[in-house]
Structure formats: structure tokens, C-alpha cells
Amino acid sequence: MWSLGIAVLSGGRAAAAQELEPGAYTVSPVGVNVVGAAYALNKGDVSFDPSLPIEQAHATTQSLAVSFTRAVNLAGRSGTFLVALPLFTGHVEGLYLGQFQERTRTGPADVRVRVGVNLYGAPAMDAKAFAQSAGRRRTTIGASLTVLAPTGQYDDTKVINIGGNRWAFKPEVALTHNTGVHWMLEAYGGVWLFTDNRDFFNGGVRAQEPIGSVQFHVRYTIRPGFWVSVNSNFYAGGRTSVNGQLNFDLQKNSRLGGTLVLPVPGNNAIRVAVSDGAYTTIGADFTTLALAFQHAWGAGR
């Protein structure tokens, strides 16, 4: 099965640098379309701005993202276009000014758009050329730009919000090596860049420094469309300030996880992923379970 993959979204703004996305640069024939639905459950630590008097915060969050991806020809190179529309619900509890408080939020999260292109090793191919190249050794170099638009639910009178009320951009480069039929090695490196939230908590201005991130994936294909991978990442940066006053919230976190993709008759696939904080300082000490379903069509299917 040709697979473009699905970005499994957790929905919250704090999850921007925490992606574990094996297969994000998988090569597919031009014209393949994939529609997907991805569910994610997160349980564990939640971090807030240190300027806010919240302690011992814990959350259980759920999200459902509907996505559409298309394989495209970008100046003769294989590329992808993805748009994902997430819905989010979460229950948060902790101590606010020493008193126990709990809140539940439900609503739309920020829309994600991603454009990717393989710059080396993967020209745009139709279905016939793609079938002839299957199983060959291939090294590719790719690049992408992900954009989070401020479309999520937001209220400046509330500390806890679903949307970030700002734009976020992630340019990324990737190196992948397919050893043949079974093994694939993937390494991505990118940086999240943020605009300011100029309506933060009763009219304040919240700024955030860039967050650099790397991902590593070792993937084994059992048969076409049926594969497993071991995933890891590391990200650092993201120190925030409110009205020019710096907070002590520099992030240095790492996560480990695994992904299983199962083909289903009718050009469908099921994707299961789990991950947990491996090394955590702020905001990454949580466990994620993600389930996704995707259906593909086009390009001679």
C-alpha cells in the first residue's frame, strides 16, 4: 500500500515540538489522496507560565483530527500537501493560589497545514514508475514547512485555552535511507518559530523563543503497507516572557515511542502509536496513545 502517513495531533499548543512522525517523508505516486481520522489520548504533566500561580497540574486530554493529504508534483520533485482540522477536549486539575481547582475545555484547536517536498532522490513519479522503483535502495533529502493558524478556541480571560492565539511556523529538513525491502532510517531536524500572543490573560503580551527539535526513526517493513518503527526525539528552547519579563521555563525534553501500521483491505490502513517522556524538564512528562484510520485513492488505484 502507498502511504502518505497521518500527523497525529494532540491539539494543545504545548505539543508543538513533541511530534513523533515516522513516515512523514514517505514517497508516493503523484495523485494519491489520503483522508484520515486520528484520535489521541494524553495523560500526565501539564506546564503553565511560571508567572501564574498554578502548581501540581495534571491533565487528561483527548483530540480528534480529520486530515486530508495529497501527493503532488513540485517542480519535478515528489511532494505532499496536508491540512488537519483538530477538535480537543481536556480536563485539567491543580492548585491555584494554594486551592484545588479543576477545569474542562472542549472545542476546536489550531488548524495545521503542511507542505513537504523531497529535494533529492525522489522525483515525482506516476503509479507505473513508482511500482518499478519499489524495493530499491534510496536515500532522500526532504524539506517541509508546517503552519499552525490561530483558529482554535481562545478566551483571554482564562488561563487555560485550547488555541494559542498566535501563528507558529516550523521549517524542517529530513534525511531518509531505505536499505531495500525492509529497513528505513529517518532523521528530521527543524525549529518552531512563534509570533506573539498580544491578548494573553487580560491583555498581556506573551512571547516565546524558538524551539529546536530533532526526530529519529528506525522502521521495519514486514510487507508492503505493514510496518513498525521505534521513534525518539529531543527538543530544546521555547523560553517565554510575559510583558517583557522572562520566565524560567526553558524546555529540554525527549520522548520515546513506537508505531505500528496495519493495512486493511480496500486501500485502508490503521495506525497505532504510543510514546512517553524519556527525559523531561517542563511539559513532557505525559503518556500518549494515538489511533488513526486512513483511506487512500487516486493515481490508478
Sequence and secondary structure as in RCSB ss.txt:
>XXXX:A:sequence
MWSLGIAVLSGGRAAAAQELEPGAYTVSPVGVNVVGAAYALNKGDVSFDPSLPIEQAHATTQSLAVSFTRAVNLA
GRSGTFLVALPLFTGHVEGLYLGQFQERTRTGPADVRVRVGVNLYGAPAMDAKAFAQSAGRRRTTIGASLTVLAP
TGQYDDTKVINIGGNRWAFKPEVALTHNTGVHWMLEAYGGVWLFTDNRDFFNGGVRAQEPIGSVQFHVRYTIRPG
FWVSVNSNFYAGGRTSVNGQLNFDLQKNSRLGGTLVLPVPGNNAIRVAVSDGAYTTIGADFTTLALAFQHAWGAG
R
>XXXX:A:secstr
           SGGGTT    TTTT    TT EEEEEEEEEEEEE    TTS EEEEEEEEEEEEEEEEEEEEET
TEEEEEEEEEEEEEEEEEEEETTEEEEEEEEEE  EEEEEEEEEES B   HHHHHHHTT  EEEEEEEEEEEES
 S   TT S  SS SS EEEEEEEEEEE SSSEEEEEEEEEEEE  EEEETTTEEEEE  EEEEEEEEEEEEETT
EEEEEEEEEEEE  EEETTEE S  EEEEEEEEEEEEEETTTEEEEEEEEEEEE SSS  EEEEEEEEEEEE TT
 
